[in-house]
């Protein structure tokens, strides 16, 4: 959805006209527009418009704006962005709360709600949008307390929008999110179960995501392969610069990540403030070398960007590639963007990388976190049986106490 245009002062209670125009070639091709006649200058016809992916979404927005205008709400207020509206009514929305509650509520608004959905119009936010925002926060690792405060402040802002006659129902009243948190925690306890089977599956996923994206942007596939081959977080992939990769040793010094902040996206130090080295495997080297040459070998140039050169986040990757639809079609409906990291770390573990080395590659603060990737697979269990058999066979005839089969039988009978 496009960001709303600059605010226009509109007299309350005027008659508005609406229309929908289809613009081919646009990822959101349905333009919904409201227009009205300026009561002070009859020759002027100001307007507001928003682009949507489907005609139903466009009609829904027009209906909500028309209803709000019919109740005496100005078009400016009815089409304001959530960020602008929330900042304007924050004091009203949080009235009656204890002082110790205000800071975590405001932090939830500033760090999660505004960066994720603040650009959307209040009247255009649906329950589906709220669900996707929640899933994004869970995927980013937000805990129960953090989510509780984030949802609570969003609910209060939308309740104020109901009182202002902008919307009829509160889409931010999310139910069952505690179960989603529990499911995410259970999955984190067994990250191996979320890993892709092999490189061919990862490559098919990357190609399918490119095909589903607007103009089939190849960069999305490169980002997915890079994540599945390095075990890096999406924010770290967005933060990598040409100078961070040594093409002689093919080692990447991970030292920054892209993350959300008030006012947009910023680059900052990695999680835990620790830099680390990650190997670049041969499957990734041709593309990395091409990207470094493409930016003229400038060490400060960002290697992975969106189609317009912007920073990438897990939410941007999801929306641009229609991730949820693609993984469903591939039979990978469980797969999240963060599972690319689980995939690479599981492959590293299965290839025999020692735990202390894998811990450094992953950037884990504790060995117990790394050990979750070391659960033996079926082949490892079979090899363990073979090794035990070999040991028993080799140890036969060596001096030492032995209990014969007949002794075992007699002991069982006497017991």
QUIKA-V249611 format. One record per backbone hydrogen bond with DSSP energy under -1.0 kcal/mol. CO is the residue of the C=O (numbers start at 1). NH is the residue of the N-H. E is the energy in kcal/mol with one decimal. If there is no record, write none. Layout:
{{CO & NH & E} {CO & NH & E}}
This chain:
{{17 & 35 & -2.8} {19 & 33 & -2.6} {21 & 31 & -3.4} {23 & 26 & -1.3} {29 & 23 & -3.0} {30 & 52 & -2.5} {31 & 21 & -2.3} {32 & 50 & -2.2} {33 & 19 & -1.8} {34 & 48 & -2.3} {35 & 17 & -2.8} {41 & 44 & -2.2} {44 & 38 & -2.0} {46 & 36 & -1.7} {48 & 34 & -2.9} {50 & 32 & -3.0} {52 & 30 & -2.5} {54 & 58 & -1.6} {55 & 59 & -2.7} {56 & 60 & -2.5} {57 & 61 & -2.0} {58 & 62 & -2.1} {59 & 63 & -2.5} {60 & 64 & -2.1} {61 & 65 & -2.4} {62 & 66 & -2.6} {63 & 67 & -2.5} {64 & 68 & -2.2} {65 & 69 & -2.6} {66 & 70 & -2.2} {67 & 71 & -1.2} {68 & 73 & -2.7} {69 & 72 & -1.4} {74 & 78 & -2.6} {75 & 79 & -1.7} {77 & 80 & -1.1} {80 & 122 & -2.2} {81 & 85 & -2.7} {82 & 86 & -3.1} {83 & 87 & -2.2} {84 & 88 & -1.8} {85 & 89 & -2.2} {89 & 93 & -2.8} {90 & 94 & -2.2} {92 & 95 & -1.1} {94 & 97 & -1.6} {98 & 101 & -1.5} {101 & 105 & -1.7} {102 & 106 & -2.9} {103 & 107 & -2.3} {104 & 108 & -2.1} {105 & 109 & -2.0} {106 & 110 & -2.7} {107 & 111 & -2.9} {108 & 112 & -1.5} {108 & 113 & -2.1} {109 & 114 & -2.6} {112 & 116 & -1.7} {113 & 117 & -2.8} {114 & 118 & -1.5} {117 & 120 & -1.5} {118 & 83 & -2.5} {120 & 82 & -3.3} {121 & 124 & -1.2} {122 & 125 & -1.2} {126 & 130 & -2.0} {127 & 131 & -2.3} {128 & 132 & -2.2} {129 & 133 & -2.2} {130 & 134 & -2.2} {131 & 135 & -2.3} {132 & 136 & -1.9} {133 & 137 & -2.0} {134 & 138 & -2.3} {135 & 139 & -2.5} {136 & 140 & -1.6} {137 & 142 & -2.3} {138 & 141 & -1.7} {143 & 147 & -2.6} {144 & 148 & -2.5} {145 & 149 & -2.1} {146 & 150 & -2.2} {147 & 151 & -2.9} {148 & 152 & -2.0} {149 & 153 & -2.0} {150 & 154 & -1.8} {151 & 155 & -2.7} {152 & 156 & -2.0} {153 & 157 & -2.0} {154 & 158 & -2.3} {155 & 159 & -2.1} {156 & 160 & -1.7} {157 & 161 & -1.5} {158 & 162 & -1.6} {159 & 163 & -2.1} {160 & 164 & -1.7} {161 & 166 & -2.7} {162 & 165 & -1.7} {170 & 173 & -1.1} {172 & 174 & -1.9} {176 & 180 & -1.2} {177 & 181 & -2.1} {178 & 182 & -2.2} {179 & 183 & -2.3} {180 & 184 & -2.3} {181 & 185 & -2.4} {182 & 186 & -2.3} {183 & 187 & -2.3} {184 & 188 & -2.1} {185 & 189 & -1.3} {190 & 193 & -1.3} {191 & 194 & -1.6} {192 & 195 & -1.4} {198 & 202 & -1.8} {199 & 203 & -2.7} {200 & 204 & -2.3} {201 & 205 & -2.2} {202 & 206 & -2.3} {203 & 207 & -2.4} {204 & 208 & -2.3} {205 & 209 & -2.2} {206 & 210 & -2.0} {207 & 211 & -2.3} {208 & 212 & -1.6} {213 & 216 & -1.7} {217 & 220 & -1.2} {218 & 222 & -1.9} {219 & 223 & -2.2} {220 & 224 & -2.0} {221 & 225 & -2.5} {222 & 226 & -2.4} {223 & 227 & -2.3} {224 & 228 & -2.4} {225 & 229 & -1.2} {226 & 230 & -1.1} {227 & 231 & -2.0} {233 & 237 & -2.0} {234 & 238 & -2.3} {235 & 239 & -1.2} {235 & 258 & -1.9} {240 & 303 & -1.9} {241 & 244 & -1.8} {242 & 245 & -1.3} {244 & 253 & -2.8} {246 & 250 & -2.2} {246 & 251 & -1.1} {250 & 280 & -2.6} {251 & 246 & -2.7} {252 & 278 & -2.3} {254 & 276 & -1.4} {257 & 268 & -2.5} {259 & 266 & -2.7} {261 & 264 & -2.6} {264 & 261 & -2.4} {266 & 259 & -2.8} {268 & 257 & -2.7} {270 & 273 & -2.6} {276 & 254 & -2.9} {278 & 252 & -2.9} {281 & 284 & -1.9} {281 & 285 & -1.0} {284 & 288 & -2.1} {285 & 289 & -2.9} {286 & 290 & -2.2} {287 & 291 & -2.3} {288 & 292 & -2.4} {289 & 293 & -2.2} {290 & 294 & -2.1} {291 & 295 & -1.4} {292 & 297 & -2.3} {293 & 296 & -1.5} {295 & 298 & -1.2} {298 & 301 & -1.7} {299 & 243 & -2.5} {301 & 242 & -2.3} {306 & 309 & -2.1} {310 & 306 & -2.3} {313 & 317 & -2.5} {314 & 318 & -2.1} {315 & 319 & -2.5} {316 & 320 & -2.7} {317 & 321 & -1.6} {318 & 323 & -2.3} {322 & 326 & -2.2} {323 & 327 & -2.8} {324 & 328 & -1.3} {325 & 329 & -1.9} {326 & 330 & -1.8} {327 & 332 & -3.2} {328 & 331 & -1.2} {332 & 335 & -2.5} {337 & 340 & -1.7} {338 & 341 & -1.0} {338 & 342 & -1.3} {339 & 343 & -2.2} {340 & 344 & -2.0} {341 & 345 & -2.3} {342 & 346 & -2.2} {343 & 347 & -2.3} {344 & 348 & -2.6} {345 & 349 & -2.2} {346 & 350 & -2.6} {347 & 351 & -1.6} {348 & 353 & -1.8} {349 & 352 & -1.4} {354 & 358 & -2.6} {355 & 359 & -2.3} {356 & 360 & -1.0} {357 & 361 & -2.3} {358 & 362 & -2.6} {359 & 363 & -1.3} {359 & 364 & -1.7} {366 & 370 & -1.1} {367 & 371 & -2.3} {370 & 373 & -2.2} {371 & 374 & -1.5} {377 & 381 & -2.0} {378 & 382 & -2.5} {379 & 383 & -2.5} {380 & 384 & -2.1} {381 & 385 & -2.0} {382 & 386 & -2.1} {383 & 387 & -2.7} {384 & 388 & -2.3} {385 & 389 & -2.4} {386 & 390 & -2.4} {387 & 391 & -2.4} {388 & 392 & -2.7} {389 & 393 & -2.6} {390 & 394 & -2.5} {391 & 395 & -1.8} {395 & 398 & -1.8} {404 & 408 & -1.9} {405 & 409 & -2.1} {406 & 410 & -2.4} {407 & 411 & -2.4} {408 & 412 & -2.0} {409 & 413 & -2.0} {410 & 414 & -2.6} {411 & 415 & -1.5}}
